Amino acid sequence: MNGLTGLQIIVDSGLSVLIWLATFILSVPCHRQLQKSGKDLSTINRLVATNWIRTILWSLLFFRTGVTIFTLKSF
């Protein structure tokens, strides 16, 4: 393999976009609410629950990056 394929670039870019969207759409409003009103268990629980989405997406991206590096590495 001599570089990344178009599909690999699209998948990795798509994961990055999804991570940013999840951050700004799900996490940032929770953090703002906590800053505004202080400790609120409902908001904290929502933040923890929605953070799993980001955790899974980050894990997929790191896995994909590792596979790409391993595949592209010259031995």
Kinemage of the C-alpha trace (Angstrom):
@kinemage 1
@onewidth
@group {chain A} dominant
@subgroup {mainchain}
@vectorlist {calphas} color= white
{ca met a 1} P 0.000 0.000 0.000
{ca asn a 2} L 1.453 3.378 -0.987
{ca gly a 3} L -0.460 5.855 1.131
{ca leu a 4} L -3.964 6.430 2.323
{ca thr a 5} L -6.949 5.617 0.168
{ca gly a 6} L -9.729 8.097 -0.393
{ca leu a 7} L -12.059 5.988 1.710
{ca gln a 8} L -9.621 5.967 4.647
{ca ile a 9} L -9.330 9.736 4.511
{ca ile a 10} L -13.119 10.125 4.368
{ca val a 11} L -13.684 7.739 7.295
{ca asp a 12} L -11.016 9.376 9.470
{ca ser a 13} L -12.227 12.865 8.591
{ca gly a 14} L -15.814 11.826 9.261
{ca leu a 15} L -14.857 10.492 12.703
{ca ser a 16} L -13.117 13.780 13.495
{ca val a 17} L -16.157 15.789 12.423
{ca leu a 18} L -18.458 13.582 14.505
{ca ile a 19} L -16.213 14.062 17.547
{ca trp a 20} L -16.338 17.834 17.190
{ca leu a 21} L -20.095 17.828 16.598
{ca ala a 22} L -20.708 15.649 19.655
{ca thr a 23} L -18.515 17.947 21.708
{ca phe a 24} L -20.240 21.158 20.669
{ca ile a 25} L -23.793 19.840 20.458
{ca leu a 26} L -23.822 17.552 23.514
{ca ser a 27} L -20.988 18.371 25.910
{ca val a 28} L -20.546 22.125 25.694
{ca pro a 29} L -24.191 22.894 26.623
{ca cys a 30} L -23.879 20.632 29.674
{ca his a 31} L -20.688 22.368 30.776
{ca arg a 32} L -22.300 25.784 30.293
{ca gln a 33} L -25.308 24.700 32.318
{ca leu a 34} L -23.040 23.497 35.128
{ca gln a 35} L -21.093 26.776 35.078
{ca lys a 36} L -24.332 28.732 35.196
{ca ser a 37} L -26.237 26.814 37.863
{ca gly a 38} L -23.547 24.880 39.716
{ca lys a 39} L -23.805 21.253 40.696
{ca asp a 40} L -26.870 19.682 39.095
{ca leu a 41} L -27.065 15.891 39.121
{ca ser a 42} L -29.371 15.777 36.099
{ca thr a 43} L -26.897 17.750 33.991
{ca ile a 44} L -23.953 15.766 35.309
{ca asn a 45} L -25.680 12.484 34.456
{ca arg a 46} L -26.489 13.765 30.953
{ca leu a 47} L -22.859 14.849 30.494
{ca val a 48} L -21.552 11.456 31.586
{ca ala a 49} L -24.036 9.615 29.351
{ca thr a 50} L -23.268 11.719 26.272
{ca asn a 51} L -19.537 11.512 26.936
{ca trp a 52} L -19.685 7.807 26.023
{ca ile a 53} L -20.422 8.857 22.448
{ca arg a 54} L -17.229 10.903 22.361
{ca thr a 55} L -15.248 8.143 24.075
{ca ile a 56} L -16.330 5.576 21.478
{ca leu a 57} L -15.624 7.934 18.577
{ca trp a 58} L -12.161 8.845 19.943
{ca ser a 59} L -11.402 5.148 20.472
{ca leu a 60} L -12.375 4.348 16.882
{ca leu a 61} L -10.231 7.183 15.559
{ca phe a 62} L -7.200 6.129 17.608
{ca phe a 63} L -7.664 2.510 16.527
{ca arg a 64} L -7.944 3.558 12.866
{ca thr a 65} L -4.836 5.734 13.211
{ca gly a 66} L -2.882 2.864 14.755
{ca val a 67} L -3.923 0.496 11.982
{ca thr a 68} L -2.991 3.090 9.370
{ca ile a 69} L 0.438 3.701 10.899
{ca phe a 70} L 1.111 -0.033 11.193
{ca thr a 71} L -0.032 -0.606 7.590
{ca leu a 72} L 2.018 2.246 6.148
{ca lys a 73} L 5.169 1.563 8.149
{ca ser a 74} L 8.071 0.255 6.074
{ca phe a 75} L 9.764 -2.822 7.446
